[in-house]
């Protein structure tokens, strides 16, 4: 009877949300402000009385813990709640003799604990793990400003879950967790920390904002609402990268990832994922994006980069590239991990080539074709000279105007040589008759020079653009001029072939 009166007086003084809460406080010897006086007991509310064990088998309203120092666990077991329940834990210190647990698991039996008004754990310290499992929370559930080794959530159902401004030594794990909305905002992680969400469903929005965490894992999850990951670096951060792994998951909404900062790398990896009709990847701001074994893309998946990103590296491994709709412009650069086989690389290049050809996108087709040809040439060092000529000559066939430029260049070179060796060259192949040649000596010096230039130019062009050689006119007396003649003829034939290709698209 004495305990019941004490609880009534305390809870009347510290009521929360107009309910009559049970408040675990110094009055019940939970703790004092010094660590030496930390109690090692566990706590129980049973038959509407406050005792030292578990919270077990009771009809409760709100529960408020303010500034106790607890050394053991807080465990809900077999409780029945008829009134709207809300749990508030504020400015508490839980020492690491045992993990702090908010759970309904009792020897393998998992009754349904429904916190109708959610819960709040604020500005508290957990030197080991904060474990929340097998809860159903219809109201807002918040973890704000806490310090913990790890945060584990398992088998829970939330209407709204928020983890904000917490400091973690290792990780945040959510397993078999269902939530309408999940927000993880401005939490601090170490260099070896990670955030994991596995076998869970988010029906509305998932927001990860302001978290600098090296690794984020989403495995076997369902995302029906917007998936947003936004973070930025600060001058004092020790973390230099963020890798987001999404595997075996279904995405049916827009996935927006924006990670920025100087000397900071970011990677977004999809592996064995399914993309629904409403899925999209708009305005990505990452350094690398990877699709691996993503074949279940039955609807167009639109992919764009943020305007501030100059280049995003993209890897496509055994995935359905036909429905990944992105323009392969200068903002994207195809790459392959060192462990990818040559067969897979070839298949990716050929699939992208066929994709852009079918879509009628000549600029995308040109870029992927040029990269594929470079890859083929570089894979065999003996073909490097051919690769260099193919690129310089006409840029793998996509800059055919270069052939015309090369033709004029060769004509100019041959004209200069023929002019210097005019007497020998005009005799090796009879292009002009004697009467025409006799005109070269008539007139003043300027006129004779002009006539010679015209004759040499005509002679050079005649040889350069000849389809066949009249061997009856060819003289074999001088090998030097003979070699030069056939050099001009053969180079001219090559240029004629490529000019015809450029004009008639052979």
C-alpha positions as semicolon CSV with decimal commas, in nm:
position;residue;x (nm);y (nm);z (nm)
1;X;0,000;0,000;0,000
2;X;0,287;0,235;0,080
3;X;0,445;0,174;-0,261
4;X;0,119;0,245;-0,440
5;X;0,079;0,581;-0,262
6;X;0,438;0,678;-0,345
7;X;0,390;0,600;-0,713
8;X;0,063;0,793;-0,723
9;X;0,222;1,107;-0,575
10;X;0,520;1,099;-0,812
11;X;0,320;1,033;-1,126
12;X;0,072;1,305;-1,043
13;X;0,360;1,551;-1,032
14;X;0,520;1,443;-1,355
15;X;0,228;1,356;-1,581
16;X;0,295;1,339;-1,957
17;X;0,046;1,418;-2,235
18;X;-0,239;1,453;-1,985
19;X;-0,196;1,085;-1,884
20;X;-0,093;0,957;-1,541
21;X;0,254;0,821;-1,603
22;X;0,464;0,591;-1,393
23;X;0,795;0,768;-1,330
24;X;1,100;0,568;-1,235
25;X;1,299;0,817;-1,024
26;X;1,530;0,861;-0,731
27;X;1,235;0,814;-0,496
28;X;1,237;0,445;-0,585
29;X;1,615;0,418;-0,548
30;X;1,676;0,375;-0,918
31;X;1,993;0,578;-0,904
32;X;2,157;0,891;-0,786
33;X;2,358;1,133;-0,997
34;X;2,686;0,956;-0,918
35;X;2,795;0,642;-1,098
36;X;2,895;0,476;-0,767
37;X;2,531;0,460;-0,660
38;X;2,409;0,293;-0,976
39;X;2,160;0,021;-0,896
40;X;2,215;-0,322;-1,053
41;X;1,853;-0,428;-1,024
42;X;1,589;-0,462;-1,291
43;X;1,246;-0,308;-1,268
44;X;0,893;-0,433;-1,280
45;X;0,551;-0,279;-1,279
46;X;0,317;-0,552;-1,160
47;X;-0,036;-0,520;-1,036
48;X;-0,007;-0,141;-1,052
49;X;0,280;-0,133;-0,805
50;X;0,644;-0,034;-0,858
51;X;0,888;-0,314;-0,772
52;X;1,243;-0,408;-0,874
53;X;1,233;-0,657;-1,156
54;X;1,088;-0,647;-1,508
55;X;0,796;-0,445;-1,635
56;X;0,570;-0,747;-1,651
57;X;0,199;-0,821;-1,681
58;X;0,054;-0,478;-1,606
59;X;-0,211;-0,237;-1,728
60;X;-0,027;0,088;-1,794
61;X;-0,066;0,444;-1,913
62;X;0,248;0,651;-1,990
63;X;0,591;0,570;-1,848
64;X;0,851;0,841;-1,794
65;X;1,216;0,790;-1,695
66;X;1,405;1,111;-1,619
67;X;1,771;1,124;-1,524
68;X;1,816;0,788;-1,355
69;X;2,140;0,591;-1,388
70;X;2,046;0,233;-1,465
71;X;2,286;-0,055;-1,489
72;X;2,059;-0,332;-1,607
73;X;1,791;-0,372;-1,870
74;X;1,441;-0,236;-1,900
75;X;1,227;-0,523;-2,026
76;X;0,855;-0,528;-2,109
77;X;0,703;-0,873;-2,080
78;X;0,349;-0,999;-2,124
79;X;0,196;-0,656;-2,073
80;X;-0,158;-0,558;-2,164
81;X;-0,234;-0,194;-2,245
82;X;-0,583;-0,051;-2,261
83;X;-0,489;0,315;-2,240
84;X;-0,281;0,506;-2,499
85;X;0,074;0,427;-2,392
86;X;0,384;0,638;-2,441
87;X;0,732;0,564;-2,311
88;X;0,969;0,858;-2,252
89;X;1,332;0,807;-2,151
90;X;1,519;1,135;-2,101
91;X;1,876;1,215;-1,987
92;X;1,937;0,862;-1,861
93;X;2,267;0,684;-1,814
94;X;2,268;0,308;-1,866
95;X;2,590;0,146;-1,756
96;X;2,735;-0,146;-1,948
97;X;2,670;-0,430;-1,707
98;X;2,399;-0,530;-1,952
99;X;2,236;-0,402;-2,267
100;X;1,935;-0,172;-2,248
101;X;1,639;-0,360;-2,396
102;X;1,296;-0,237;-2,481
103;X;1,137;-0,565;-2,585
104;X;0,843;-0,799;-2,543
105;X;1,046;-1,114;-2,603
106;X;1,001;-1,348;-2,305
107;X;1,183;-1,680;-2,341
108;X;1,107;-1,699;-2,711
109;X;0,748;-1,587;-2,670
110;X;0,691;-1,253;-2,846
111;X;0,360;-1,094;-2,741
112;X;0,247;-0,779;-2,915
113;X;0,339;-0,465;-2,723
114;X;0,151;-0,174;-2,876
115;X;0,280;0,168;-2,780
116;X;-0,014;0,362;-2,918
117;X;0,157;0,698;-2,879
118;X;0,507;0,575;-2,965
119;X;0,815;0,631;-2,751
120;X;1,099;0,874;-2,707
121;X;1,455;0,811;-2,591
122;X;1,631;1,147;-2,571
123;X;1,980;1,266;-2,468
124;X;2,063;0,939;-2,295
125;X;2,381;0,738;-2,280
126;X;2,407;0,365;-2,341
127;X;2,761;0,241;-2,304
128;X;2,666;-0,087;-2,467
129;X;2,368;-0,163;-2,694
130;X;2,027;-0,002;-2,720
131;X;1,801;-0,289;-2,824
132;X;1,437;-0,230;-2,928
133;X;1,252;-0,536;-3,052
134;X;0,905;-0,672;-3,121
135;X;0,719;-0,347;-3,066
136;X;0,421;-0,198;-3,246
137;X;0,419;0,181;-3,226
138;X;0,135;0,377;-3,382
139;X;0,262;0,714;-3,265
140;X;0,592;0,889;-3,338
141;X;0,891;0,691;-3,213
142;X;1,209;0,893;-3,169
143;X;1,570;0,836;-3,069
144;X;1,725;1,183;-3,032
145;X;2,065;1,297;-2,910
146;X;2,168;0,964;-2,760
147;X;2,513;0,809;-2,727
148;X;2,534;0,432;-2,772
149;X;2,768;0,158;-2,879
150;X;2,507;0,009;-3,114
151;X;2,138;0,057;-3,186
152;X;1,946;-0,258;-3,279
153;X;1,583;-0,269;-3,387
154;X;1,429;-0,605;-3,469
155;X;1,078;-0,726;-3,550
156;X;0,921;-0,386;-3,491
157;X;0,629;-0,209;-3,658
158;X;0,636;0,169;-3,666
159;X;0,411;0,437;-3,805
160;X;0,694;0,689;-3,780
161;X;1,051;0,617;-3,669
162;X;1,319;0,882;-3,634
163;X;1,682;0,847;-3,526
164;X;1,837;1,192;-3,495
165;X;2,162;1,346;-3,369
166;X;2,284;1,024;-3,209
167;X;2,649;0,926;-3,170
168;X;2,734;0,563;-3,249
169;X;3,048;0,367;-3,176
170;X;2,965;0,098;-3,428
171;X;2,629;0,060;-3,603
172;X;2,256;0,107;-3,644
173;X;2,077;-0,215;-3,743
174;X;1,714;-0,258;-3,839
175;X;1,598;-0,616;-3,905
176;X;1,245;-0,724;-3,999
177;X;1,129;-0,370;-3,931
178;X;0,821;-0,225;-4,096
179;X;0,758;0,148;-4,099
180;X;0,553;0,401;-4,288
181;X;0,828;0,659;-4,250
182;X;1,187;0,621;-4,135
183;X;1,424;0,912;-4,086
184;X;1,788;0,894;-3,986
185;X;1,918;1,249;-3,954
186;X;2,252;1,406;-3,851
187;X;2,391;1,106;-3,666
188;X;2,763;1,068;-3,600
189;X;2,946;0,751;-3,699
190;X;3,304;0,631;-3,667
191;X;3,529;0,529;-3,955
192;X;3,433;0,160;-3,917
193;X;3,061;0,214;-3,850
194;X;2,767;0,124;-4,070
195;X;2,391;0,155;-4,104
196;X;2,199;-0,161;-4,192
197;X;1,835;-0,216;-4,288
198;X;1,748;-0,579;-4,363
199;X;1,430;-0,769;-4,442
200;X;1,224;-0,457;-4,381
201;X;0,947;-0,258;-4,549
202;X;0,918;0,120;-4,578
203;X;0,579;0,210;-4,725
204;X;0,622;0,588;-4,748
205;X;0,947;0,785;-4,714
206;X;1,294;0,686;-4,601
207;X;1,530;0,977;-4,538
208;X;1,897;0,955;-4,448
209;X;2,007;1,316;-4,412
210;X;2,330;1,460;-4,277
211;X;2,483;1,124;-4,180
212;X;2,849;1,064;-4,261
213;X;2,862;0,686;-4,246
214;X;3,116;0,476;-4,441
215;X;2,877;0,195;-4,534
216;X;2,498;0,171;-4,568
217;X;2,332;-0,166;-4,631
218;X;1,976;-0,226;-4,753
219;X;1,914;-0,598;-4,798
220;X;1,587;-0,774;-4,883
221;X;1,384;-0,456;-4,834
222;X;1,070;-0,310;-4,988
223;X;1,068;0,061;-5,072
224;X;0,734;0,202;-5,184
225;X;0,804;0,565;-5,093
226;X;1,088;0,801;-5,170
227;X;1,436;0,683;-5,075
228;X;1,655;0,988;-5,003
229;X;2,019;0,984;-4,897
230;X;2,165;1,334;-4,853
231;X;2,492;1,412;-4,679
232;X;2,781;1,652;-4,697
233;X;3,128;1,666;-4,553
234;X;3,276;1,907;-4,304
235;X;3,641;2,015;-4,267
236;X;3,675;1,814;-3,945
237;X;3,530;1,484;-4,069
238;X;3,753;1,177;-4,059
239;X;3,534;0,975;-4,295
240;X;3,630;1,006;-4,662
241;X;3,375;0,782;-4,836
242;X;3,019;0,649;-4,829
243;X;2,922;0,322;-5,001
244;X;2,550;0,242;-5,026
245;X;2,468;-0,124;-5,096
246;X;2,110;-0,208;-5,198
247;X;2,065;-0,581;-5,260
248;X;1,776;-0,821;-5,316
249;X;1,536;-0,532;-5,268
250;X;1,230;-0,396;-5,449
251;X;1,223;-0,026;-5,532
252;X;0,907;0,136;-5,659
253;X;0,970;0,506;-5,606
254;X;1,228;0,773;-5,673
255;X;1,570;0,705;-5,526
256;X;1,752;1,032;-5,469
257;X;2,114;1,020;-5,354
258;X;2,320;1,336;-5,308
259;X;2,656;1,303;-5,133
260;X;2,900;1,586;-5,177
261;X;3,219;1,729;-5,040
262;X;3,582;1,785;-5,137
263;X;3,805;1,475;-5,136
264;X;3,503;1,258;-5,058
265;X;3,399;0,957;-5,265
266;X;3,053;0,802;-5,285
267;X;2,923;0,484;-5,442
268;X;2,567;0,354;-5,501
269;X;2,542;-0,020;-5,569
270;X;2,229;-0,211;-5,678
271;X;2,263;-0,589;-5,676
272;X;1,986;-0,833;-5,770
273;X;1,723;-0,563;-5,726
274;X;1,374;-0,531;-5,873
275;X;1,252;-0,195;-6,000
276;X;0,879;-0,126;-6,018
277;X;0,689;0,098;-6,263
278;X;0,728;0,405;-6,040
279;X;1,101;0,361;-5,977
280;X;1,339;0,633;-6,093
281;X;1,690;0,763;-6,025
282;X;1,674;1,136;-6,085
283;X;1,945;1,394;-6,014
284;X;2,200;1,156;-5,867
285;X;2,498;1,319;-5,701
286;X;2,740;1,032;-5,649
287;X;3,079;0,941;-5,792
288;X;2,994;0,582;-5,887
289;X;2,677;0,384;-5,957
290;X;2,673;0,007;-6,010
291;X;2,403;-0,227;-6,143
292;X;2,491;-0,591;-6,082
293;X;2,260;-0,880;-6,174
294;X;1,963;-0,643;-6,199
295;X;1,756;-0,816;-6,467
296;X;1,410;-0,758;-6,323
297;X;1,353;-0,412;-6,471
298;X;1,029;-0,461;-6,665
299;X;0,957;-0,088;-6,693
300;X;1,174;0,205;-6,801
301;X;1,405;0,314;-6,520
302;X;1,509;0,675;-6,581
303;X;1,854;0,774;-6,463
304;X;1,989;1,131;-6,459
305;X;2,279;1,306;-6,289
306;X;2,280;1,624;-6,089
307;X;2,387;1,929;-6,288
308;X;2,675;1,988;-6,047
309;X;2,831;1,649;-6,123
310;X;3,077;1,661;-6,411
311;X;3,107;1,283;-6,436
312;X;2,954;0,971;-6,279
313;X;3,123;0,637;-6,326
314;X;2,869;0,365;-6,412
315;X;2,914;-0,012;-6,410
316;X;2,658;-0,245;-6,570
317;X;2,714;-0,615;-6,496
318;X;2,467;-0,879;-6,617
319;X;2,180;-0,631;-6,599
320;X;1,889;-0,534;-6,821
321;X;2,041;-0,224;-6,982
322;X;1,756;-0,191;-7,233
323;X;1,523;-0,046;-6,969
324;X;1,781;0,164;-6,788
325;X;1,712;0,491;-6,964
326;X;2,004;0,732;-6,948
327;X;2,187;0,944;-7,201
328;X;2,546;0,830;-7,228
329;X;2,690;1,180;-7,250
330;X;3,004;1,327;-7,096
331;X;2,836;1,309;-6,755
332;X;2,864;0,928;-6,751
333;X;3,172;0,710;-6,789
334;X;3,147;0,332;-6,822
335;X;3,396;0,139;-6,610
336;X;3,458;-0,218;-6,496
337;X;3,597;-0,358;-6,175
338;X;3,923;-0,545;-6,215
339;X;3,752;-0,878;-6,137
340;X;3,502;-0,852;-6,426
341;X;3,562;-1,104;-6,705
342;X;3,637;-1,007;-7,065
343;X;3,318;-1,179;-7,179
344;X;3,108;-0,968;-6,944
345;X;3,277;-0,650;-7,065
346;X;3,212;-0,739;-7,429
347;X;2,849;-0,822;-7,355
348;X;2,798;-0,489;-7,178
349;X;2,949;-0,286;-7,464
350;X;2,750;-0,475;-7,726
351;X;2,426;-0,444;-7,527
352;X;2,469;-0,068;-7,492
353;X;2,557;-0,035;-7,861
354;X;2,241;-0,225;-7,961
355;X;2,037;-0,025;-7,708
356;X;2,133;0,319;-7,840
357;X;2,108;0,205;-8,201
358;X;1,751;0,086;-8,139
359;X;1,666;0,408;-7,953
360;X;1,801;0,619;-8,240
361;X;2,049;0,819;-8,029
362;X;2,351;0,883;-8,254
363;X;2,553;1,079;-7,996
364;X;2,518;0,805;-7,733
365;X;2,592;0,542;-7,997
366;X;2,906;0,727;-8,108
367;X;3,043;0,759;-7,756
368;X;2,991;0,394;-7,658
369;X;3,122;0,269;-7,994
370;X;3,441;0,474;-7,963
371;X;3,498;0,349;-7,607
372;X;3,438;-0,010;-7,717
373;X;3,689;0,019;-8,002
374;X;3,945;0,169;-7,768
375;X;3,886;-0,117;-7,527
376;X;3,937;-0,373;-7,804
377;X;4,256;-0,207;-7,924
378;X;4,401;-0,167;-7,575
379;X;4,331;-0,528;-7,483
380;X;4,595;-0,628;-7,742
381;X;4,910;-0,415;-7,733
382;X;5,014;-0,529;-8,081
383;X;4,715;-0,343;-8,228
384;X;4,802;-0,009;-8,069
385;X;4,951;0,135;-8,393
386;X;4,629;0,045;-8,577
387;X;4,426;0,203;-8,296
388;X;4,632;0,522;-8,322
389;X;4,588;0,540;-8,701
390;X;4,218;0,462;-8,679
391;X;4,171;0,742;-8,426
392;X;4,391;1,001;-8,596
393;X;4,273;0,921;-8,948
394;X;3,900;0,975;-8,895
395;X;3,820;0,918;-8,525
396;X;3,693;0,566;-8,579
397;X;3,473;0,681;-8,868
398;X;3,280;0,946;-8,674
399;X;3,482;1,247;-8,799
400;X;3,494;1,179;-9,172
401;X;3,589;1,536;-9,251
402;X;3,934;1,443;-9,123
403;X;3,984;1,233;-9,438
404;X;3,945;1,545;-9,652
405;X;4,189;1,731;-9,429
406;X;4,442;1,447;-9,453
407;X;4,400;1,436;-9,834
408;X;4,478;1,805;-9,870
409;X;4,774;1,765;-9,637
410;X;4,919;1,480;-9,843
411;X;4,862;1,670;-10,169
412;X;5,048;1,965;-10,020
413;X;5,342;1,745;-9,912
414;X;5,364;1,571;-10,248
415;X;5,327;1,901;-10,434
416;X;5,622;2,047;-10,245
417;X;5,839;1,743;-10,321
418;X;5,735;1,733;-10,689
419;X;5,809;2,103;-10,725
420;X;6,159;2,056;-10,585
421;X;6,220;1,752;-10,812
422;X;6,016;1,864;-11,108
423;X;6,260;1,768;-11,382
424;X;6,294;1,414;-11,258
425;X;5,927;1,358;-11,170
426;X;5,783;1,486;-11,499
427;X;6,004;1,240;-11,687
428;X;5,908;0,933;-11,480
429;X;5,544;0,953;-11,586
430;X;5,430;1,130;-11,900
431;X;5,132;1,334;-11,795
432;X;5,198;1,629;-12,024
433;X;5,314;1,620;-12,385
434;X;5,616;1,812;-12,516
435;X;5,411;2,106;-12,646
436;X;5,259;2,166;-12,307
437;X;5,596;2,145;-12,138
438;X;5,748;2,387;-12,388
439;X;5,515;2,658;-12,262
440;X;5,690;2,654;-11,924
441;X;5,988;2,841;-12,071
442;X;5,785;3,117;-12,232
443;X;5,731;3,459;-12,070
444;X;5,877;3,650;-11,783
445;X;6,000;3,489;-11,463
446;X;5,678;3,553;-11,271
447;X;5,469;3,405;-11,549
448;X;5,697;3,101;-11,578
449;X;5,680;3,049;-11,200
450;X;5,303;3,066;-11,203
451;X;5,284;2,819;-11,492
452;X;5,519;2,579;-11,312
453;X;5,307;2,588;-10,997
454;X;4,997;2,509;-11,199
455;X;5,168;2,225;-11,389
456;X;5,312;2,071;-11,071
457;X;4,975;2,092;-10,895
458;X;4,799;1,928;-11,190
459;X;5,066;1,661;-11,212
460;X;5,041;1,584;-10,837
461;X;4,661;1,573;-10,842
462;X;4,660;1,349;-11,150
463;X;4,878;1,090;-10,979
464;X;4,710;1,124;-10,638
465;X;4,354;1,079;-10,768
466;X;4,427;0,820;-11,038
467;X;4,237;0,496;-11,011
468;X;4,479;0,310;-11,237
469;X;4,830;0,361;-11,375
470;X;4,914;0,369;-11,745
471;X;5,229;0,162;-11,736
472;X;5,311;0,248;-12,099
473;X;5,385;0,603;-11,987
474;X;5,587;0,493;-11,683
475;X;5,965;0,514;-11,703
476;X;6,177;0,285;-11,485
477;X;6,512;0,460;-11,520
478;X;6,524;0,625;-11,175
479;X;6,426;0,413;-10,873
480;X;6,406;0,710;-10,640
481;X;6,142;0,887;-10,846
482;X;5,968;0,558;-10,918
483;X;5,923;0,487;-10,545
484;X;5,796;0,839;-10,488
485;X;5,549;0,803;-10,773
486;X;5,395;0,483;-10,635
487;X;5,390;0,629;-10,284
488;X;5,175;0,915;-10,409
489;X;4,956;0,679;-10,607
490;X;4,893;0,434;-10,321
491;X;4,829;0,709;-10,065
492;X;4,588;0,867;-10,311
493;X;4,399;0,537;-10,354
494;X;4,361;0,507;-9,977
495;X;4,228;0,861;-9,952
496;X;3,988;0,798;-10,242
497;X;3,850;0,490;-10,065
498;X;3,782;0,676;-9,740
499;X;3,643;0,978;-9,927
500;X;3,397;0,748;-10,106
501;X;3,310;0,593;-9,771
502;X;3,244;0,937;-9,623
503;X;3,032;1,050;-9,919
504;X;2,837;0,734;-9,998
505;X;2,856;0,572;-9,648
506;X;2,995;0,245;-9,779
